[in-house]
Amino acid sequence: MQTRILKWVFPFVALAIGIVSFMGINAIAEESAEKKPVDTRPTVKVESALANNHQVIINSYGEVKPLENTQLSAQVSGEVLSWHPNFIAGGVVGRGETLFIIEKDNYQAAVLMAEAELARAQAGLIEEQAQAQVAADEATRFPGKARTDLFLRKPQVLSAQASVKSAQAALKRAQRDLENCEITAPYDALVISRNIGVGQFVSMGSQVAEINNIETAEVIIPIAGFDSIFLPERIKGITATVIQKGLNSFTREAVIDRDLGIVDSATRMSSLVVRIDDPYGLKSKQPAIKFGSYVQVSFAGAMLSNIYRLPQALVNNQTVWIVNEQQQLEPRKVTVIREEGEFFYINSGLNADDKLVVTLPEYPQKGMEVKVAGTSTNSATESSETSNSNTQQL
């Protein structure tokens, strides 16, 4: 009997327990939902947009070349007697140092002969001047008698004077030839090649060596069109930095000397010439920049005012995203005027203290509501709390 009763009662008891459990769970869920509403807005990080002045730095590259390259030639003929120990390929010689010497005997004799000829001409001039003085005295004693220039020996004096000048010129040529027997360096030079040796006979005008000027070097750097608009109005004398990269990298100071004044027809680039004093560091004791080296040159361009600098990752198709006062995403069109490294420089499209989005949602949309990372409360939470408070009062 009891078993039959249990069979009838048990289903009702189980049903009652289920209903009570369901109601309890539902009440707990409603209470939890009321206490912790779900905020589905994406979280973004923002930074304030700040405008600053920016000094444009222009970078370019070029090859180091000598200011001068000279093909040395002999100005006199003769046998080579000796040459400077550094007058070899790769040697360095100073301004005014004797590179090699040609036999001088014939040229010394030529100087002596020219000096003798000059003395003879001067003696002839003195004799003619004396005879002209005698003729002038005689003309004074007989004033009524006509005297010709020939009688007064004026032509003879002029001829004697001409002979003196001719002898002086011949002496100067002989002395110059004698001096040219010692060939000196016209500047501090790096010897590229030498084509003579001791005992070799050289002819006048024959090429004997090639040297490069190491007092000053030049680097011709191309300037692209997007950089040329940021060049200062006056470029001559601007300080530049020459950078040698590699394991033994270093920097040297240089100066912009001039603009070549033409635009390359192939690349449409203009070119500037940068000068480096003492490139081999002989006087300044600085690292040597060898001719033929490929170096980077950087210098200050124009100063830009009220410019926004943004990482390139924040700018997509000339557009950035900001968070407006309604906590909504808003796209902004901006104008990028320059790119340097990983940054874009923008001169319009942004306002001071705009909240730039630095971490965008996966699919950003105009007007999308977002919450800003780092804030203590958000509008959804505040509205939920207000609703709960009103419910409790009711």
TORKOL-4160 file (C-alpha; in steps of 0.2 Angstrom, whole numbers, padded with zeros to 4 digits, m for minus):
394
<pt num="1" X="0000" Y="0000" Z="0000"/>
<pt num="2" X="0014" Y="0012" Z="0005"/>
<pt num="3" X="0023" Y="0008" Z="m0011"/>
<pt num="4" X="0008" Y="0013" Z="m0022"/>
<pt num="5" X="0006" Y="0029" Z="m0012"/>
<pt num="6" X="0025" Y="0033" Z="m0015"/>
<pt num="7" X="0022" Y="0030" Z="m0034"/>
<pt num="8" X="0009" Y="0043" Z="m0034"/>
<pt num="9" X="0017" Y="0056" Z="m0023"/>
<pt num="10" X="0035" Y="0055" Z="m0029"/>
<pt num="11" X="0031" Y="0063" Z="m0047"/>
<pt num="12" X="0022" Y="0077" Z="m0038"/>
<pt num="13" X="0037" Y="0080" Z="m0026"/>
<pt num="14" X="0049" Y="0079" Z="m0040"/>
<pt num="15" X="0039" Y="0092" Z="m0050"/>
<pt num="16" X="0038" Y="0103" Z="m0036"/>
<pt num="17" X="0056" Y="0102" Z="m0032"/>
<pt num="18" X="0060" Y="0106" Z="m0051"/>
<pt num="19" X="0048" Y="0121" Z="m0051"/>
<pt num="20" X="0056" Y="0128" Z="m0035"/>
<pt num="21" X="0074" Y="0125" Z="m0042"/>
<pt num="22" X="0069" Y="0134" Z="m0058"/>
<pt num="23" X="0062" Y="0149" Z="m0050"/>
<pt num="24" X="0078" Y="0150" Z="m0039"/>
<pt num="25" X="0090" Y="0149" Z="m0053"/>
<pt num="26" X="0079" Y="0162" Z="m0063"/>
<pt num="27" X="0079" Y="0174" Z="m0048"/>
<pt num="28" X="0098" Y="0172" Z="m0046"/>
<pt num="29" X="0101" Y="0175" Z="m0065"/>
<pt num="30" X="0089" Y="0191" Z="m0065"/>
<pt num="31" X="0098" Y="0197" Z="m0049"/>
<pt num="32" X="0115" Y="0194" Z="m0057"/>
<pt num="33" X="0110" Y="0203" Z="m0073"/>
<pt num="34" X="0103" Y="0217" Z="m0064"/>
<pt num="35" X="0120" Y="0219" Z="m0054"/>
<pt num="36" X="0132" Y="0216" Z="m0068"/>
<pt num="37" X="0126" Y="0222" Z="m0085"/>
<pt num="38" X="0137" Y="0217" Z="m0100"/>
<pt num="39" X="0146" Y="0231" Z="m0109"/>
<pt num="40" X="0148" Y="0226" Z="m0128"/>
<pt num="41" X="0157" Y="0242" Z="m0133"/>
<pt num="42" X="0176" Y="0239" Z="m0139"/>
<pt num="43" X="0190" Y="0246" Z="m0129"/>
<pt num="44" X="0202" Y="0258" Z="m0137"/>
<pt num="45" X="0217" Y="0268" Z="m0131"/>
<pt num="46" X="0219" Y="0286" Z="m0135"/>
<pt num="47" X="0232" Y="0299" Z="m0135"/>
<pt num="48" X="0230" Y="0318" Z="m0136"/>
<pt num="49" X="0236" Y="0326" Z="m0152"/>
<pt num="50" X="0249" Y="0339" Z="m0149"/>
<pt num="51" X="0256" Y="0351" Z="m0162"/>
<pt num="52" X="0275" Y="0356" Z="m0162"/>
<pt num="53" X="0288" Y="0364" Z="m0173"/>
<pt num="54" X="0299" Y="0352" Z="m0182"/>
<pt num="55" X="0316" Y="0354" Z="m0190"/>
<pt num="56" X="0317" Y="0345" Z="m0206"/>
<pt num="57" X="0332" Y="0334" Z="m0208"/>
<pt num="58" X="0337" Y="0330" Z="m0226"/>
<pt num="59" X="0347" Y="0314" Z="m0230"/>
<pt num="60" X="0356" Y="0310" Z="m0246"/>
<pt num="61" X="0370" Y="0299" Z="m0252"/>
<pt num="62" X="0385" Y="0302" Z="m0263"/>
<pt num="63" X="0403" Y="0297" Z="m0268"/>
<pt num="64" X="0418" Y="0306" Z="m0260"/>
<pt num="65" X="0428" Y="0314" Z="m0274"/>
<pt num="66" X="0444" Y="0325" Z="m0274"/>
<pt num="67" X="0442" Y="0344" Z="m0277"/>
<pt num="68" X="0456" Y="0343" Z="m0290"/>
<pt num="69" X="0464" Y="0329" Z="m0300"/>
<pt num="70" X="0480" Y="0334" Z="m0309"/>
<pt num="71" X="0490" Y="0325" Z="m0323"/>
<pt num="72" X="0508" Y="0331" Z="m0319"/>
<pt num="73" X="0518" Y="0335" Z="m0335"/>
<pt num="74" X="0537" Y="0339" Z="m0336"/>
<pt num="75" X="0540" Y="0357" Z="m0342"/>
<pt num="76" X="0558" Y="0354" Z="m0347"/>
<pt num="77" X="0567" Y="0339" Z="m0354"/>
<pt num="78" X="0581" Y="0329" Z="m0346"/>
<pt num="79" X="0586" Y="0315" Z="m0336"/>
<pt num="80" X="0578" Y="0311" Z="m0319"/>
<pt num="81" X="0591" Y="0312" Z="m0305"/>
<pt num="82" X="0580" Y="0307" Z="m0290"/>
<pt num="83" X="0562" Y="0307" Z="m0283"/>
<pt num="84" X="0553" Y="0310" Z="m0267"/>
<pt num="85" X="0551" Y="0294" Z="m0256"/>
<pt num="86" X="0533" Y="0297" Z="m0255"/>
<pt num="87" X="0531" Y="0300" Z="m0274"/>
<pt num="88" X="0524" Y="0283" Z="m0276"/>
<pt num="89" X="0506" Y="0276" Z="m0279"/>
<pt num="90" X="0497" Y="0279" Z="m0263"/>
<pt num="91" X="0510" Y="0291" Z="m0256"/>
<pt num="92" X="0505" Y="0307" Z="m0248"/>
<pt num="93" X="0515" Y="0323" Z="m0251"/>
<pt num="94" X="0514" Y="0340" Z="m0244"/>
<pt num="95" X="0511" Y="0357" Z="m0254"/>
<pt num="96" X="0528" Y="0363" Z="m0260"/>
<pt num="97" X="0538" Y="0347" Z="m0258"/>
<pt num="98" X="0549" Y="0342" Z="m0272"/>
<pt num="99" X="0543" Y="0327" Z="m0281"/>
<pt num="100" X="0557" Y="0323" Z="m0293"/>
<pt num="101" X="0573" Y="0332" Z="m0300"/>
<pt num="102" X="0578" Y="0333" Z="m0318"/>
<pt num="103" X="0597" Y="0336" Z="m0322"/>
<pt num="104" X="0601" Y="0355" Z="m0321"/>
<pt num="105" X="0618" Y="0357" Z="m0330"/>
<pt num="106" X="0611" Y="0363" Z="m0347"/>
<pt num="107" X="0599" Y="0375" Z="m0338"/>
<pt num="108" X="0611" Y="0382" Z="m0327"/>
<pt num="109" X="0623" Y="0385" Z="m0342"/>
<pt num="110" X="0608" Y="0393" Z="m0351"/>
<pt num="111" X="0605" Y="0405" Z="m0336"/>
<pt num="112" X="0624" Y="0410" Z="m0336"/>
<pt num="113" X="0623" Y="0414" Z="m0355"/>
<pt num="114" X="0607" Y="0424" Z="m0352"/>
<pt num="115" X="0615" Y="0434" Z="m0339"/>
<pt num="116" X="0630" Y="0437" Z="m0350"/>
<pt num="117" X="0619" Y="0443" Z="m0364"/>
<pt num="118" X="0610" Y="0455" Z="m0352"/>
<pt num="119" X="0626" Y="0462" Z="m0346"/>
<pt num="120" X="0631" Y="0465" Z="m0365"/>
<pt num="121" X="0615" Y="0473" Z="m0369"/>
<pt num="122" X="0616" Y="0484" Z="m0353"/>
<pt num="123" X="0634" Y="0490" Z="m0358"/>
<pt num="124" X="0628" Y="0494" Z="m0376"/>
<pt num="125" X="0613" Y="0504" Z="m0369"/>
<pt num="126" X="0626" Y="0514" Z="m0358"/>
<pt num="127" X="0637" Y="0517" Z="m0373"/>
<pt num="128" X="0622" Y="0523" Z="m0383"/>
<pt num="129" X="0616" Y="0534" Z="m0369"/>
<pt num="130" X="0633" Y="0542" Z="m0368"/>
<pt num="131" X="0634" Y="0546" Z="m0386"/>
<pt num="132" X="0617" Y="0553" Z="m0386"/>
<pt num="133" X="0622" Y="0565" Z="m0372"/>
<pt num="134" X="0637" Y="0571" Z="m0382"/>
<pt num="135" X="0626" Y="0574" Z="m0397"/>
<pt num="136" X="0614" Y="0584" Z="m0386"/>
<pt num="137" X="0629" Y="0595" Z="m0379"/>
<pt num="138" X="0635" Y="0598" Z="m0397"/>
<pt num="139" X="0617" Y="0604" Z="m0402"/>
<pt num="140" X="0617" Y="0616" Z="m0388"/>
<pt num="141" X="0633" Y="0624" Z="m0393"/>
<pt num="142" X="0626" Y="0628" Z="m0410"/>
<pt num="143" X="0607" Y="0631" Z="m0408"/>
<pt num="144" X="0604" Y="0638" Z="m0425"/>
<pt num="145" X="0609" Y="0623" Z="m0434"/>
<pt num="146" X="0596" Y="0609" Z="m0437"/>
<pt num="147" X="0599" Y="0592" Z="m0429"/>
<pt num="148" X="0590" Y="0576" Z="m0434"/>
<pt num="149" X="0585" Y="0562" Z="m0422"/>
<pt num="150" X="0598" Y="0551" Z="m0430"/>
<pt num="151" X="0611" Y="0564" Z="m0426"/>
<pt num="152" X="0605" Y="0565" Z="m0408"/>
<pt num="153" X="0606" Y="0545" Z="m0408"/>
<pt num="154" X="0588" Y="0543" Z="m0402"/>
<pt num="155" X="0585" Y="0527" Z="m0413"/>
<pt num="156" X="0601" Y="0520" Z="m0407"/>
<pt num="157" X="0596" Y="0522" Z="m0388"/>
<pt num="158" X="0579" Y="0514" Z="m0392"/>
<pt num="159" X="0587" Y="0499" Z="m0400"/>
<pt num="160" X="0599" Y="0497" Z="m0385"/>
<pt num="161" X="0585" Y="0498" Z="m0373"/>
<pt num="162" X="0576" Y="0485" Z="m0383"/>
<pt num="163" X="0591" Y="0474" Z="m0383"/>
<pt num="164" X="0591" Y="0475" Z="m0364"/>
<pt num="165" X="0573" Y="0470" Z="m0362"/>
<pt num="166" X="0575" Y="0456" Z="m0374"/>
<pt num="167" X="0590" Y="0450" Z="m0363"/>
<pt num="168" X="0580" Y="0451" Z="m0347"/>
<pt num="169" X="0566" Y="0441" Z="m0355"/>
<pt num="170" X="0579" Y="0428" Z="m0360"/>
<pt num="171" X="0586" Y="0427" Z="m0343"/>
<pt num="172" X="0568" Y="0425" Z="m0335"/>
<pt num="173" X="0565" Y="0410" Z="m0347"/>
<pt num="174" X="0582" Y="0402" Z="m0342"/>
<pt num="175" X="0578" Y="0405" Z="m0324"/>
<pt num="176" X="0561" Y="0398" Z="m0325"/>
<pt num="177" X="0567" Y="0382" Z="m0335"/>
<pt num="178" X="0580" Y="0380" Z="m0321"/>
<pt num="179" X="0567" Y="0381" Z="m0308"/>
<pt num="180" X="0556" Y="0368" Z="m0317"/>
<pt num="181" X="0570" Y="0355" Z="m0315"/>
<pt num="182" X="0563" Y="0353" Z="m0298"/>
<pt num="183" X="0544" Y="0348" Z="m0299"/>
<pt num="184" X="0535" Y="0352" Z="m0283"/>
<pt num="185" X="0518" Y="0347" Z="m0277"/>
<pt num="186" X="0505" Y="0361" Z="m0281"/>
<pt num="187" X="0495" Y="0356" Z="m0265"/>
<pt num="188" X="0494" Y="0342" Z="m0252"/>
<pt num="189" X="0492" Y="0327" Z="m0263"/>
<pt num="190" X="0488" Y="0309" Z="m0264"/>
<pt num="191" X="0499" Y="0301" Z="m0278"/>
<pt num="192" X="0488" Y="0290" Z="m0289"/>
<pt num="193" X="0502" Y="0284" Z="m0301"/>
<pt num="194" X="0519" Y="0288" Z="m0306"/>
<pt num="195" X="0527" Y="0285" Z="m0324"/>
<pt num="196" X="0545" Y="0289" Z="m0321"/>
<pt num="197" X="0561" Y="0282" Z="m0313"/>
<pt num="198" X="0579" Y="0287" Z="m0309"/>
<pt num="199" X="0589" Y="0288" Z="m0325"/>
<pt num="200" X="0574" Y="0290" Z="m0337"/>
<pt num="201" X="0574" Y="0304" Z="m0349"/>
<pt num="202" X="0558" Y="0314" Z="m0349"/>
<pt num="203" X="0553" Y="0326" Z="m0363"/>
<pt num="204" X="0544" Y="0342" Z="m0361"/>
<pt num="205" X="0525" Y="0340" Z="m0360"/>
<pt num="206" X="0526" Y="0322" Z="m0356"/>
<pt num="207" X="0514" Y="0315" Z="m0342"/>
<pt num="208" X="0524" Y="0309" Z="m0327"/>
<pt num="209" X="0511" Y="0306" Z="m0314"/>
<pt num="210" X="0493" Y="0308" Z="m0308"/>
<pt num="211" X="0489" Y="0316" Z="m0291"/>
<pt num="212" X="0473" Y="0321" Z="m0281"/>
<pt num="213" X="0471" Y="0336" Z="m0270"/>
<pt num="214" X="0468" Y="0330" Z="m0252"/>
<pt num="215" X="0466" Y="0347" Z="m0245"/>
<pt num="216" X="0448" Y="0347" Z="m0249"/>
<pt num="217" X="0435" Y="0334" Z="m0255"/>
<pt num="218" X="0418" Y="0335" Z="m0263"/>
<pt num="219" X="0402" Y="0325" Z="m0262"/>
<pt num="220" X="0389" Y="0328" Z="m0275"/>
<pt num="221" X="0372" Y="0323" Z="m0267"/>
<pt num="222" X="0356" Y="0321" Z="m0276"/>
<pt num="223" X="0340" Y="0330" Z="m0269"/>
<pt num="224" X="0323" Y="0322" Z="m0273"/>
<pt num="225" X="0309" Y="0333" Z="m0277"/>
<pt num="226" X="0300" Y="0329" Z="m0261"/>
<pt num="227" X="0315" Y="0335" Z="m0251"/>
<pt num="228" X="0319" Y="0350" Z="m0262"/>
<pt num="229" X="0303" Y="0360" Z="m0256"/>
<pt num="230" X="0311" Y="0359" Z="m0239"/>
<pt num="231" X="0328" Y="0366" Z="m0243"/>
<pt num="232" X="0332" Y="0383" Z="m0235"/>
<pt num="233" X="0332" Y="0398" Z="m0245"/>
<pt num="234" X="0351" Y="0400" Z="m0243"/>
<pt num="235" X="0360" Y="0384" Z="m0244"/>
<pt num="236" X="0378" Y="0390" Z="m0246"/>
<pt num="237" X="0388" Y="0388" Z="m0229"/>
<pt num="238" X="0375" Y="0376" Z="m0221"/>
<pt num="239" X="0384" Y="0364" Z="m0209"/>
<pt num="240" X="0382" Y="0346" Z="m0214"/>
<pt num="241" X="0386" Y="0329" Z="m0206"/>
<pt num="242" X="0395" Y="0316" Z="m0217"/>
<pt num="243" X="0392" Y="0298" Z="m0210"/>
<pt num="244" X="0403" Y="0284" Z="m0214"/>
<pt num="245" X="0393" Y="0267" Z="m0210"/>
<pt num="246" X="0400" Y="0250" Z="m0207"/>
<pt num="247" X="0410" Y="0242" Z="m0193"/>
<pt num="248" X="0421" Y="0257" Z="m0191"/>
<pt num="249" X="0408" Y="0270" Z="m0193"/>
<pt num="250" X="0411" Y="0288" Z="m0189"/>
<pt num="251" X="0405" Y="0306" Z="m0193"/>
<pt num="252" X="0414" Y="0321" Z="m0200"/>
<pt num="253" X="0408" Y="0339" Z="m0202"/>
<pt num="254" X="0406" Y="0347" Z="m0219"/>
<pt num="255" X="0399" Y="0362" Z="m0227"/>
<pt num="256" X="0387" Y="0364" Z="m0242"/>
<pt num="257" X="0396" Y="0374" Z="m0255"/>
<pt num="258" X="0384" Y="0376" Z="m0269"/>
<pt num="259" X="0370" Y="0370" Z="m0280"/>
<pt num="260" X="0375" Y="0363" Z="m0297"/>
<pt num="261" X="0360" Y="0373" Z="m0304"/>
<pt num="262" X="0353" Y="0360" Z="m0315"/>
<pt num="263" X="0340" Y="0346" Z="m0314"/>
<pt num="264" X="0345" Y="0329" Z="m0320"/>
<pt num="265" X="0335" Y="0324" Z="m0336"/>
<pt num="266" X="0334" Y="0306" Z="m0331"/>
<pt num="267" X="0330" Y="0307" Z="m0312"/>
<pt num="268" X="0323" Y="0324" Z="m0311"/>
<pt num="269" X="0333" Y="0328" Z="m0296"/>
<pt num="270" X="0344" Y="0343" Z="m0292"/>
<pt num="271" X="0361" Y="0341" Z="m0284"/>
<pt num="272" X="0371" Y="0350" Z="m0271"/>
<pt num="273" X="0390" Y="0350" Z="m0268"/>
<pt num="274" X="0396" Y="0346" Z="m0250"/>
<pt num="275" X="0414" Y="0350" Z="m0246"/>
<pt num="276" X="0425" Y="0341" Z="m0233"/>
<pt num="277" X="0441" Y="0350" Z="m0227"/>
<pt num="278" X="0456" Y="0339" Z="m0224"/>
<pt num="279" X="0447" Y="0323" Z="m0229"/>
<pt num="280" X="0462" Y="0312" Z="m0225"/>
<pt num="281" X="0464" Y="0319" Z="m0207"/>
<pt num="282" X="0482" Y="0324" Z="m0210"/>
<pt num="283" X="0480" Y="0341" Z="m0200"/>
<pt num="284" X="0464" Y="0338" Z="m0190"/>
<pt num="285" X="0468" Y="0320" Z="m0184"/>
<pt num="286" X="0451" Y="0315" Z="m0188"/>
<pt num="287" X="0446" Y="0298" Z="m0197"/>
<pt num="288" X="0450" Y="0298" Z="m0215"/>
<pt num="289" X="0437" Y="0298" Z="m0228"/>
<pt num="290" X="0445" Y="0290" Z="m0243"/>
<pt num="291" X="0441" Y="0295" Z="m0261"/>
<pt num="292" X="0428" Y="0283" Z="m0269"/>
<pt num="293" X="0419" Y="0280" Z="m0252"/>
<pt num="294" X="0400" Y="0280" Z="m0252"/>
<pt num="295" X="0394" Y="0291" Z="m0238"/>
<pt num="296" X="0378" Y="0298" Z="m0231"/>
<pt num="297" X="0376" Y="0317" Z="m0229"/>
<pt num="298" X="0363" Y="0325" Z="m0218"/>
<pt num="299" X="0359" Y="0343" Z="m0215"/>
<pt num="300" X="0345" Y="0354" Z="m0208"/>
<pt num="301" X="0331" Y="0359" Z="m0220"/>
<pt num="302" X="0317" Y="0371" Z="m0217"/>
<pt num="303" X="0308" Y="0373" Z="m0200"/>
<pt num="304" X="0290" Y="0368" Z="m0200"/>
<pt num="305" X="0277" Y="0376" Z="m0188"/>
<pt num="306" X="0262" Y="0368" Z="m0179"/>
<pt num="307" X="0265" Y="0350" Z="m0186"/>
<pt num="308" X="0258" Y="0334" Z="m0179"/>
<pt num="309" X="0270" Y="0319" Z="m0179"/>
<pt num="310" X="0261" Y="0302" Z="m0180"/>
<pt num="311" X="0267" Y="0284" Z="m0182"/>
<pt num="312" X="0263" Y="0278" Z="m0200"/>
<pt num="313" X="0253" Y="0264" Z="m0192"/>
<pt num="314" X="0240" Y="0277" Z="m0187"/>
<pt num="315" X="0237" Y="0284" Z="m0204"/>
<pt num="316" X="0228" Y="0274" Z="m0217"/>
<pt num="317" X="0224" Y="0282" Z="m0234"/>
<pt num="318" X="0227" Y="0300" Z="m0227"/>
<pt num="319" X="0214" Y="0296" Z="m0213"/>
<pt num="320" X="0216" Y="0294" Z="m0194"/>
<pt num="321" X="0203" Y="0290" Z="m0181"/>
<pt num="322" X="0198" Y="0300" Z="m0166"/>
<pt num="323" X="0186" Y="0298" Z="m0151"/>
<pt num="324" X="0173" Y="0313" Z="m0151"/>
<pt num="325" X="0164" Y="0320" Z="m0136"/>
<pt num="326" X="0150" Y="0307" Z="m0138"/>
<pt num="327" X="0163" Y="0293" Z="m0136"/>
<pt num="328" X="0161" Y="0288" Z="m0154"/>
<pt num="329" X="0174" Y="0284" Z="m0167"/>
<pt num="330" X="0176" Y="0298" Z="m0180"/>
<pt num="331" X="0187" Y="0297" Z="m0196"/>
<pt num="332" X="0197" Y="0312" Z="m0200"/>
<pt num="333" X="0205" Y="0317" Z="m0217"/>
<pt num="334" X="0223" Y="0323" Z="m0214"/>
<pt num="335" X="0236" Y="0331" Z="m0225"/>
<pt num="336" X="0253" Y="0322" Z="m0224"/>
<pt num="337" X="0267" Y="0334" Z="m0230"/>
<pt num="338" X="0282" Y="0324" Z="m0226"/>
<pt num="339" X="0288" Y="0306" Z="m0221"/>
<pt num="340" X="0303" Y="0303" Z="m0210"/>
<pt num="341" X="0308" Y="0286" Z="m0204"/>
<pt num="342" X="0292" Y="0278" Z="m0196"/>
<pt num="343" X="0283" Y="0294" Z="m0194"/>
<pt num="344" X="0271" Y="0305" Z="m0204"/>
<pt num="345" X="0271" Y="0324" Z="m0202"/>
<pt num="346" X="0254" Y="0332" Z="m0204"/>
<pt num="347" X="0249" Y="0350" Z="m0206"/>
<pt num="348" X="0230" Y="0350" Z="m0207"/>
<pt num="349" X="0215" Y="0339" Z="m0202"/>
<pt num="350" X="0218" Y="0338" Z="m0184"/>
<pt num="351" X="0215" Y="0350" Z="m0169"/>
<pt num="352" X="0224" Y="0352" Z="m0153"/>
<pt num="353" X="0220" Y="0340" Z="m0140"/>
<pt num="354" X="0210" Y="0328" Z="m0152"/>
<pt num="355" X="0209" Y="0311" Z="m0144"/>
<pt num="356" X="0219" Y="0300" Z="m0157"/>
<pt num="357" X="0214" Y="0282" Z="m0157"/>
<pt num="358" X="0230" Y="0272" Z="m0156"/>
<pt num="359" X="0222" Y="0254" Z="m0155"/>
<pt num="360" X="0208" Y="0252" Z="m0167"/>
<pt num="361" X="0194" Y="0239" Z="m0166"/>
<pt num="362" X="0195" Y="0225" Z="m0179"/>
<pt num="363" X="0181" Y="0233" Z="m0189"/>
<pt num="364" X="0180" Y="0252" Z="m0185"/>
<pt num="365" X="0165" Y="0261" Z="m0191"/>
<pt num="366" X="0160" Y="0280" Z="m0191"/>
<pt num="367" X="0149" Y="0283" Z="m0175"/>
<pt num="368" X="0154" Y="0266" Z="m0167"/>
<pt num="369" X="0152" Y="0268" Z="m0148"/>
<pt num="370" X="0169" Y="0264" Z="m0139"/>
<pt num="371" X="0175" Y="0265" Z="m0121"/>
<pt num="372" X="0192" Y="0273" Z="m0118"/>
<pt num="373" X="0205" Y="0262" Z="m0109"/>
<pt num="374" X="0211" Y="0268" Z="m0092"/>
<pt num="375" X="0194" Y="0277" Z="m0087"/>
<pt num="376" X="0187" Y="0272" Z="m0070"/>
<pt num="377" X="0169" Y="0272" Z="m0076"/>
<pt num="378" X="0159" Y="0271" Z="m0092"/>
<pt num="379" X="0142" Y="0277" Z="m0097"/>
<pt num="380" X="0134" Y="0260" Z="m0098"/>
<pt num="381" X="0139" Y="0256" Z="m0081"/>
<pt num="382" X="0133" Y="0273" Z="m0074"/>
<pt num="383" X="0116" Y="0271" Z="m0083"/>
<pt num="384" X="0114" Y="0253" Z="m0076"/>
<pt num="385" X="0117" Y="0259" Z="m0059"/>
<pt num="386" X="0105" Y="0273" Z="m0061"/>
<pt num="387" X="0091" Y="0260" Z="m0067"/>
<pt num="388" X="0094" Y="0249" Z="m0052"/>
<pt num="389" X="0093" Y="0263" Z="m0040"/>
<pt num="390" X="0076" Y="0268" Z="m0047"/>
<pt num="391" X="0070" Y="0250" Z="m0046"/>
<pt num="392" X="0074" Y="0249" Z="m0028"/>
<pt num="393" X="0066" Y="0265" Z="m0024"/>
<pt num="394" X="0050" Y="0259" Z="m0032"/>
